[in-house]
Amino acid sequence: MGKRRYTHVQELLPEIQAMVEEGKTQGEIAAFYGLKDKEVVRELLKRERRKQRRIGAGIMPGPKGRSRKDAELRDIKKEQAYEIRRLKMENELLRDFLWLTGKE
């Protein structure tokens, strides 16, 4: 069993698409770039068509992988509501303290 090779086929996409437009077969393209077989080219073109369909439907591609802990989307309305509630409680506490000390 030989060593496994990896080719960044995504970088070759514009050239591969141009070759397809010229009428070359997927097998010929794979042989030209020294890829394993035509399935590599076929899957690359399939992924690209899927991306284009989604973009056409208005679905933008999201970031890949798991998001970071600290990069969570913040809900500003929730944060503001929490801050308002906290400030109201603080004001009430201060009013009660002033009332108890007789300074109000």
MDAnalysis code that builds the backbone (N, CA, C; Angstrom):
import MDAnalysis as mda
import numpy as np

u = mda.Universe.empty(312, n_residues=104, atom_resindex=np.repeat(np.arange(104), 3), trajectory=True)
u.add_TopologyAttr("name", ["N", "CA", "C"] * 104)
u.add_TopologyAttr("resid", np.arange(1, 105))
u.add_TopologyAttr("resname", ["MET", "GLY", "LYS", "ARG", "ARG", "TYR", "THR", "HIS", "VAL", "GLN", "GLU", "LEU", "LEU", "PRO", "GLU", "ILE", "GLN", "ALA", "MET", "VAL", "GLU", "GLU", "GLY", "LYS", "THR", "GLN", "GLY", "GLU", "ILE", "ALA", "ALA", "PHE", "TYR", "GLY", "LEU", "LYS", "ASP", "LYS", "GLU", "VAL", "VAL", "ARG", "GLU", "LEU", "LEU", "LYS", "ARG", "GLU", "ARG", "ARG", "LYS", "GLN", "ARG", "ARG", "ILE", "GLY", "ALA", "GLY", "ILE", "MET", "PRO", "GLY", "PRO", "LYS", "GLY", "ARG", "SER", "ARG", "LYS", "ASP", "ALA", "GLU", "LEU", "ARG", "ASP", "ILE", "LYS", "LYS", "GLU", "GLN", "ALA", "TYR", "GLU", "ILE", "ARG", "ARG", "LEU", "LYS", "MET", "GLU", "ASN", "GLU", "LEU", "LEU", "ARG", "ASP", "PHE", "LEU", "TRP", "LEU", "THR", "GLY", "LYS", "GLU"])
u.atoms.positions = np.array([
    [0.842, -1.166, 0.000],
    [0.000, 0.000, 0.000],
    [0.889, 1.232, 0.000],
    [0.719, 2.107, -0.971],
    [1.550, 3.298, -1.104],
    [1.120, 4.394, -0.155],
    [1.982, 5.385, -0.070],
    [1.689, 6.525, 0.786],
    [0.529, 7.327, 0.192],
    [-0.339, 7.743, 1.028],
    [-1.505, 8.486, 0.595],
    [-1.119, 9.913, 0.259],
    [-1.566, 10.420, -0.882],
    [-1.271, 11.789, -1.299],
    [-2.534, 12.620, -1.216],
    [-2.354, 13.881, -0.887],
    [-3.502, 14.777, -0.838],
    [-3.236, 15.942, -1.764],
    [-4.206, 16.268, -2.575],
    [-4.097, 17.401, -3.476],
    [-5.191, 18.394, -3.117],
    [-4.830, 19.650, -3.021],
    [-5.829, 20.685, -2.741],
    [-6.593, 20.985, -4.026],
    [-7.609, 20.181, -4.277],
    [-8.344, 20.309, -5.529],
    [-9.162, 21.586, -5.582],
    [-9.509, 22.140, -4.434],
    [-10.290, 23.374, -4.423],
    [-9.514, 24.498, -5.110],
    [-8.187, 24.479, -4.981],
    [-7.358, 25.491, -5.636],
    [-7.368, 25.310, -7.153],
    [-7.614, 24.115, -7.620],
    [-7.629, 23.823, -9.048],
    [-8.994, 24.058, -9.682],
    [-9.977, 24.433, -8.882],
    [-11.360, 24.533, -9.359],
    [-11.521, 25.411, -10.604],
    [-10.987, 26.639, -10.640],
    [-11.185, 27.452, -11.861],
    [-10.614, 26.780, -13.114],
    [-9.454, 26.157, -12.974],
    [-8.839, 25.493, -14.121],
    [-9.667, 24.281, -14.544],
    [-10.154, 23.540, -13.558],
    [-10.969, 22.351, -13.864],
    [-12.262, 22.767, -14.547],
    [-12.888, 23.838, -14.066],
    [-14.129, 24.304, -14.689],
    [-13.874, 24.757, -16.126],
    [-12.727, 25.395, -16.360],
    [-12.393, 25.816, -17.719],
    [-12.210, 24.597, -18.625],
    [-11.586, 23.553, -18.110],
    [-11.373, 22.343, -18.905],
    [-12.704, 21.663, -19.215],
    [-13.629, 21.692, -18.254],
    [-14.955, 21.102, -18.488],
    [-15.672, 21.891, -19.583],
    [-15.532, 23.222, -19.547],
    [-16.145, 24.060, -20.581],
    [-15.577, 23.746, -21.962],
    [-14.280, 23.388, -22.017],
    [-13.641, 23.037, -23.287],
    [-14.129, 21.682, -23.808],
    [-14.758, 20.896, -22.932],
    [-15.288, 19.606, -23.358],
    [-14.472, 18.420, -22.899],
    [-13.493, 18.624, -22.028],
    [-12.704, 17.508, -21.514],
    [-13.562, 16.680, -20.557],
    [-13.283, 15.386, -20.511],
    [-14.020, 14.508, -19.600],
    [-13.394, 14.585, -18.212],
    [-14.147, 14.130, -17.230],
    [-13.640, 14.143, -15.855],
    [-12.439, 13.224, -15.708],
    [-12.437, 12.117, -16.416],
    [-11.301, 11.192, -16.391],
    [-10.044, 11.827, -16.974],
    [-10.205, 12.553, -18.071],
    [-9.064, 13.233, -18.690],
    [-8.492, 14.305, -17.752],
    [-9.377, 15.016, -17.095],
    [-8.940, 16.064, -16.162],
    [-8.184, 15.436, -14.998],
    [-8.714, 14.353, -14.447],
    [-8.057, 13.671, -13.331],
    [-6.679, 13.170, -13.744],
    [-6.571, 12.607, -14.949],
    [-5.289, 12.105, -15.433],
    [-4.308, 13.263, -15.642],
    [-4.791, 14.392, -16.147],
    [-3.935, 15.558, -16.403],
    [-3.300, 16.067, -15.109],
    [-4.078, 16.122, -14.024],
    [-3.570, 16.630, -12.746],
    [-2.981, 15.526, -11.868],
    [-3.039, 14.293, -12.308],
    [-2.474, 13.190, -11.536],
    [-3.305, 12.838, -10.308],
    [-4.609, 13.023, -10.413],
    [-5.506, 12.685, -9.301],
    [-5.808, 11.194, -9.313],
    [-6.365, 10.707, -8.213],
    [-6.606, 9.270, -8.047],
    [-7.489, 8.717, -9.161],
    [-8.658, 9.329, -9.333],
    [-9.567, 8.915, -10.395],
    [-10.564, 10.038, -10.664],
    [-11.508, 9.763, -11.551],
    [-12.444, 10.816, -11.943],
    [-13.408, 11.196, -10.819],
    [-13.536, 10.359, -9.792],
    [-14.448, 10.652, -8.691],
    [-14.027, 11.921, -7.947],
    [-12.730, 12.179, -7.872],
    [-12.241, 13.383, -7.201],
    [-12.781, 14.620, -7.916],
    [-12.681, 14.625, -9.227],
    [-13.161, 15.748, -10.032],
    [-14.682, 15.833, -9.948],
    [-15.318, 14.677, -10.032],
    [-16.783, 14.632, -9.991],
    [-17.321, 15.219, -8.689],
    [-16.724, 14.818, -7.567],
    [-17.175, 15.316, -6.262],
    [-16.891, 16.807, -6.097],
    [-15.755, 17.265, -6.615],
    [-15.421, 18.686, -6.543],
    [-16.470, 19.511, -7.286],
    [-16.797, 19.093, -8.490],
    [-17.793, 19.821, -9.281],
    [-19.171, 19.750, -8.629],
    [-19.491, 18.599, -8.040],
    [-20.779, 18.436, -7.365],
    [-20.895, 19.383, -6.164],
    [-19.803, 19.462, -5.359],
    [-19.798, 20.373, -4.207],
    [-19.973, 21.816, -4.649],
    [-19.294, 22.177, -5.730],
    [-19.374, 23.556, -6.216],
    [-20.776, 23.883, -6.721],
    [-21.399, 22.944, -7.433],
    [-22.776, 23.183, -7.900],
    [-23.728, 23.340, -6.723],
    [-23.523, 22.515, -5.679],
    [-24.365, 22.610, -4.481],
    [-24.214, 23.979, -3.826],
    [-22.961, 24.451, -3.713],
    [-22.722, 25.786, -3.131],
    [-23.425, 26.860, -3.937],
    [-23.325, 26.775, -5.270],
    [-23.938, 27.783, -6.124],
    [-25.465, 27.757, -6.017],
    [-26.052, 26.564, -5.889],
    [-27.507, 26.470, -5.713],
    [-27.940, 27.129, -4.410],
    [-27.173, 26.879, -3.344],
    [-27.520, 27.455, -2.044],
    [-27.386, 28.972, -2.065],
    [-26.329, 29.463, -2.673],
    [-26.149, 30.913, -2.767],
    [-27.283, 31.515, -3.589],
    [-27.673, 30.839, -4.659],
    [-28.787, 31.305, -5.491],
    [-30.100, 31.324, -4.731],
    [-30.253, 30.411, -3.772],
    [-31.478, 30.351, -2.967],
    [-31.419, 31.308, -1.779],
    [-30.290, 31.995, -1.627],
    [-30.175, 32.961, -0.532],
    [-29.596, 32.395, 0.745],
    [-29.060, 31.189, 0.698],
    [-28.460, 30.579, 1.883],
    [-26.956, 30.792, 1.799],
    [-26.440, 31.649, 2.656],
    [-25.009, 31.929, 2.628],
    [-24.258, 30.842, 3.384],
    [-23.110, 30.413, 2.862],
    [-22.342, 29.376, 3.551],
    [-21.803, 29.901, 4.876],
    [-21.942, 29.104, 5.918],
    [-21.481, 29.508, 7.238],
    [-20.059, 29.064, 7.484],
    [-19.500, 29.479, 8.586],
    [-18.138, 29.056, 8.905],
    [-18.098, 27.564, 9.219],
    [-16.985, 26.936, 8.894],
    [-16.833, 25.508, 9.124],
    [-16.293, 25.256, 10.525],
    [-16.610, 24.121, 11.077],
    [-16.057, 23.719, 12.363],
    [-16.885, 24.219, 13.537],
    [-16.406, 23.877, 14.718],
    [-17.097, 24.248, 15.939],
    [-16.703, 25.665, 16.332],
    [-17.677, 26.442, 16.762],
    [-17.389, 27.827, 17.114],
    [-16.669, 27.897, 18.457],
    [-15.971, 28.999, 18.668],
    [-15.237, 29.181, 19.909],
    [-16.197, 29.522, 21.030],
    [-15.775, 29.234, 22.264],
    [-16.621, 29.517, 23.419],
    [-16.944, 31.002, 23.533],
    [-15.915, 31.834, 23.418],
    [-16.103, 33.257, 23.647],
    [-16.652, 33.983, 22.424],
    [-16.868, 33.286, 21.327],
    [-17.340, 33.927, 20.110],
    [-18.841, 33.724, 19.910],
    [-19.555, 33.405, 20.974],
    [-20.992, 33.196, 20.844],
    [-21.672, 34.516, 20.519],
    [-22.745, 34.429, 19.761],
    [-23.486, 35.638, 19.415],
    [-24.157, 36.194, 20.657],
    [-24.005, 37.482, 20.835],
    [-24.597, 38.121, 22.014],
    [-25.990, 38.625, 21.670],
    [-26.898, 38.420, 22.590],
    [-28.250, 38.920, 22.434],
    [-28.331, 40.240, 23.198],
    [-28.244, 41.336, 22.486],
    [-28.158, 42.658, 23.108],
    [-29.438, 42.990, 23.855],
    [-30.590, 42.616, 23.324],
    [-31.857, 42.907, 24.018],
    [-31.910, 42.215, 25.371],
    [-31.445, 40.959, 25.420],
    [-31.428, 40.227, 26.690],
    [-30.486, 40.898, 27.676],
    [-29.303, 41.296, 27.170],
    [-28.331, 41.955, 28.043],
    [-28.892, 43.263, 28.598],
    [-29.577, 44.031, 27.759],
    [-30.152, 45.297, 28.207],
    [-31.259, 45.063, 29.233],
    [-32.099, 44.057, 28.985],
    [-33.175, 43.760, 29.933],
    [-32.593, 43.338, 31.280],
    [-31.521, 42.531, 31.259],
    [-30.878, 42.099, 32.499],
    [-30.296, 43.301, 33.245],
    [-29.640, 44.199, 32.512],
    [-29.033, 45.385, 33.138],
    [-30.105, 46.290, 33.755],
    [-31.215, 46.476, 33.069],
    [-32.312, 47.310, 33.598],
    [-32.864, 46.693, 34.879],
    [-33.080, 45.367, 34.861],
    [-33.590, 44.681, 36.047],
    [-32.622, 44.833, 37.226],
    [-31.328, 44.685, 36.941],
    [-30.314, 44.802, 37.991],
    [-30.273, 46.215, 38.572],
    [-30.365, 47.226, 37.720],
    [-30.338, 48.610, 38.192],
    [-31.587, 48.955, 39.007],
    [-32.743, 48.427, 38.601],
    [-33.970, 48.674, 39.366],
    [-33.870, 48.058, 40.756],
    [-33.320, 46.836, 40.832],
    [-33.146, 46.192, 42.136],
    [-32.169, 46.988, 43.001],
    [-31.117, 47.504, 42.391],
    [-30.128, 48.292, 43.129],
    [-30.751, 49.583, 43.671],
    [-31.552, 50.241, 42.834],
    [-32.239, 51.465, 43.283],
    [-33.185, 51.180, 44.439],
    [-33.928, 50.106, 44.341],
    [-34.858, 49.734, 45.410],
    [-34.095, 49.461, 46.712],
    [-32.984, 48.775, 46.610],
    [-32.167, 48.477, 47.775],
    [-31.633, 49.763, 48.419],
    [-31.166, 50.677, 47.605],
    [-30.659, 51.948, 48.127],
    [-31.777, 52.780, 48.773],
    [-32.956, 52.790, 48.162],
    [-34.097, 53.519, 48.754],
    [-34.457, 52.940, 50.125],
    [-34.489, 51.598, 50.204],
    [-34.802, 50.957, 51.488],
    [-33.740, 51.280, 52.536],
    [-32.476, 51.305, 52.125],
    [-31.397, 51.622, 53.056],
    [-31.537, 53.057, 53.562],
    [-31.813, 53.993, 52.659],
    [-31.986, 55.394, 53.072],
    [-33.194, 55.553, 53.997],
    [-34.254, 54.823, 53.706],
    [-35.456, 54.913, 54.515],
    [-35.177, 54.399, 55.942],
    [-34.414, 53.269, 56.020],
    [-34.099, 52.697, 57.315],
    [-33.179, 53.610, 58.136],
    [-32.291, 54.309, 57.496],
    [-31.373, 55.197, 58.214],
    [-32.045, 56.544, 58.510],
    [-33.181, 56.805, 57.947],
    [-33.930, 58.025, 58.214],
    [-33.404, 59.227, 57.455],
    [-32.689, 59.029, 56.372],
    [-32.125, 60.148, 55.629],
    [-32.982, 60.550, 54.448],
    [-34.072, 59.931, 54.241],
    [-34.895, 60.290, 53.094],
    [-35.994, 61.248, 53.471],
])
